[in-house]
């Protein structure tokens, strides 16, 4: 295994076409939207899709991964999974709660087993222990926001079979809620400063890079049929502390709206794509790749 992790800045350019990329539970699952009309995709929503792919070790996708991950699948489980047994997970952190410290935490079954805890951090507390470990992760995703406001379309779903007693047919008023079109930018950051706190290694980051391009394609749903990651930029810095301000890299690769940016777009052609970093910025990083093309 390779324990060295390089500092990196990432940017996802996500196109949403007649889909709901992230519903808002506080607004009856309407696509997330700010008061100014800009659309949002939450970091939690995107990480959920990565976790679902990483945690399904019987899937076609996981079995197609490099042999290292298939042979060592027990080390790439997901702690934030549905139906988890919290007490069982806590017992994996340390058998000795009285002497539970950072060293025992890093040597615990918990750290060796759960990929998402090593990468994104974890908030599990050891019951009865004097110390709890709430760790921020090596990788952080930011909020994805649309470049221009988005139009939300709402339709009523109908069901031929009765959904109410005594009824032959049923309707779900305004239950089908989609964004007509939008281009969102979601930044993410790889910070090796926390690797020693969570046990994250380079192989964990390499798996993340394999997961990102498939996040939406392999997690489609009836309301999320066409969400396209146009670019998944991954820029490694020249040193662990960062060789270029993140915001300069992000701004340089953010597509530019053609025409009035306050009007919702209708297609990808409404944007000027950014295919590469300017030379002066490229010289300040170690590498620039688009994970969608790897």
ABEGO torsion letter per residue (X at the ends): XBABBBBBBBBBBBBBBGBBABBBAAAGGBBBBBAAGBBBBBAAAAAAAAAAAAABAABAAAAABBAAAAAAAAAABBABBBGBBAAAAAAAABABAAABBAAAAAABAAAAABAAAAAAEBABBBBGBABBBBBBBABBBBBBBBABBBBBBBBBBBBABBABBGBABBBBBGABBBBABBBBBBBBBBBAAAAAAAGBBAAAAAAAAAAAAAAAAAABBAABABBBBABBBBBBBABAAEABBAAAAAAAABBBBBEBAABBBABAAABBBBABBBAAAAAABABBBBAAAX
